[in-house]
């Protein structure tokens, strides 16, 4: 029976929802102390066809001083470039929360880091402002025959957790461990009868031995076939991944582990370091559709 890894690989290889376009802001609405809901639309979103929970994209945000990004040009490898801009767009990753294919409209939740690039952009973004959107990266699929889901994440992955929980069918059991910067943000995760959400106080942790890791280790050990979805700081995810494979005996085929951030590096520096490792992986013949490649790049495992 196919697991999350195999399914993500299959869907990514199909490539039916590759999107690279300019989208226009329709609205920005406060959701909670830590998040705002952004609604955007664009004709280029008609390429987004097979919609899955926690689909992710890169927003190419206009640099400070600008409110919009124009149409890209395309290089020989099919990658978008913005050569007409004096400063390049700033890439930041987000998760799709809603998609209306008829209106070609996406909603996503943006985390509000005080003084961060996203916060500064949100402060100046008005209806009609534009940015580039490149996607979709597949981050979740319910494996065939899975009897229970284990989800461990921090605030950076909260929109993805909300999308995953929302997608689970009736009577699908899941346990969610969520380390949040503000407990009010946890209300963004919808309530489900068979989903237990444990809030881990103290904010989004980093490194080995974090409160999030301790909470997961101390939790119940479900029987049956468990699918584990882990998303937080790189050191936290690395430790949880080791534990899930060795102690909980989760199959590697049923595990998805991703680093949403890395302590000591800002997003730009981390992206640059990851790109070097990714290109090195591809140079050795690695399959770019294999989620394991991304794990090795982000977690250095």
KABEL-V467359 format. One record per backbone hydrogen bond with DSSP energy under -0.5 kcal/mol. NH is the residue of the N-H (numbers start at 0). CO is the residue of the C=O. Records with the same first field share a line. If there is no record, write none. Layout:
NH=CO  CO
//
This chain:
4=252
6=2
7=3
8=4
9=5
10=6
11=7
12=8
13=9
14=10
17=14
18=134
20=132
22=130
23=40
24=128
25=38
26=38
28=36
30=34
31=34
34=31
35=109
36=28
37=35  107
38=26
39=105
40=23
41=103
44=41
45=42
46=43
47=44
48=46
50=48
54=51
55=136
56=93
57=133
58=56  91
59=57  131
60=58  89
65=62
72=80
74=78
77=74
80=72
84=81
89=60
90=88
91=58
93=56
95=54
96=106
97=106
99=104
100=98
103=99
104=99
105=39
106=97
107=37
108=94
109=35  107
111=33
112=110
113=111
115=112
119=115
120=116
121=117
122=118
123=119  120
124=120
127=24
128=125
130=22
131=59
132=20
133=57
134=18
135=55
136=55
137=135
142=140
143=1
145=142
146=224
147=224
148=172
149=226
150=148  174
151=228
152=176
153=230
154=178
156=153
157=154
160=156
161=157
162=158
163=159
164=160
165=161
166=162  163
167=163  164
171=168
172=146  170
173=193
174=148
175=195
176=150
177=175  197
178=152  176
179=177  199
184=181
185=182
186=183
187=184
188=185
189=187
194=191
195=173  193
196=194
197=175  195
198=196
199=177
200=198
202=179
204=202
209=206
213=209
214=210
215=211
216=212
217=213
218=214  215
221=219
225=223
226=147
227=225  253
228=149
229=255
230=151
231=257
233=260
236=232
237=233
238=234
239=235
240=236
241=237
242=238
243=239
244=240
245=241
246=242
247=242
249=243
253=250
254=251
255=227
257=229
259=231  257
260=231
264=261
269=265
270=266
271=267
272=268
273=269
274=270
275=271
276=272
277=273
278=274
279=275
280=276
281=277
282=278
283=279  280
284=281
285=280
287=285
289=286
290=288
292=289
293=289
294=290
295=291
296=292
297=293
298=294
299=295
//
